[in-house]
Amino acid sequence: MSDLERNYFYLSEYPDFVVGIREQFPLLPLEETIVTADELGIKHPTDPKTSEPIVMTTDFLLTINNGQGVFEGSYN
């Protein structure tokens, strides 16, 4: 983890309303991120050696309980 990511983790871990933290969590199924990238005109990341598409991840996926329900949010 970089210093910034470590500090973000510590800040996210502190509040009681954060009930879960997952790191490097995979985004949508690979097929969906490929379609989304194509629709946006963005080149989907690929492995430089094999040219195979790479599963995209988010740095942090927080699970939050706001008192009315539990929600997940992705924060990069």
C-alpha positions in Angstrom: 0.0 0.0 0.0 1.1 3.5 -0.6 1.2 6.0 2.3 -1.9 7.6 0.9 -3.8 4.3 0.7 -2.6 3.3 4.2 -3.8 6.6 5.6 -7.1 6.3 3.8 -7.5 2.8 5.3 -6.9 4.1 8.8 -9.4 6.9 8.4 -11.9 4.5 7.0 -11.4 2.0 9.8 -12.1 4.5 12.5 -15.8 5.4 12.2 -18.4 3.0 13.7 -20.6 3.3 10.6 -18.0 1.6 8.4 -18.7 -2.1 9.0 -16.4 -3.5 6.3 -13.4 -2.6 4.2 -12.3 -4.6 1.2 -9.2 -3.8 -0.7 -8.4 -4.3 -4.4 -12.0 -5.6 -4.9 -12.9 -6.7 -8.4 -15.3 -4.5 -10.3 -18.1 -5.7 -12.5 -17.6 -9.0 -14.3 -14.8 -8.7 -16.9 -17.2 -8.9 -19.8 -19.2 -5.9 -18.4 -16.1 -3.7 -17.9 -15.0 -4.5 -21.5 -18.4 -3.4 -22.8 -18.4 -0.3 -20.6 -14.9 0.7 -21.8 -16.0 0.2 -25.4 -19.1 2.3 -25.0 -17.0 5.1 -23.5 -14.3 4.9 -26.1 -11.7 3.9 -23.5 -9.2 1.2 -24.1 -9.7 -1.6 -21.5 -6.5 -2.5 -19.6 -4.7 -5.6 -20.9 -1.7 -7.6 -19.8 1.3 -6.3 -21.7 2.7 -9.8 -22.3 -0.5 -11.7 -23.3 -2.8 -8.9 -24.4 -5.5 -10.5 -22.4 -8.0 -8.2 -20.6 -7.2 -7.5 -17.0 -9.8 -7.6 -14.3 -10.3 -4.1 -13.0 -10.4 -3.4 -9.3 -11.2 -0.6 -6.9 -8.7 0.4 -4.2 -11.3 0.3 -1.4 -14.9 -1.0 -1.2 -16.5 0.2 2.0 -19.6 -1.3 3.6 -21.4 1.4 5.5 -24.4 1.2 8.0 -26.1 4.5 8.0 -28.7 3.5 10.5 -31.3 2.9 7.8 -29.5 0.1 6.0 -26.2 -1.2 4.9 -24.6 0.1 1.6 -21.5 -0.5 -0.3 -19.4 2.2 -1.9 -16.3 2.1 -4.0 -13.6 4.7 -3.3 -10.4 4.9 -5.4 
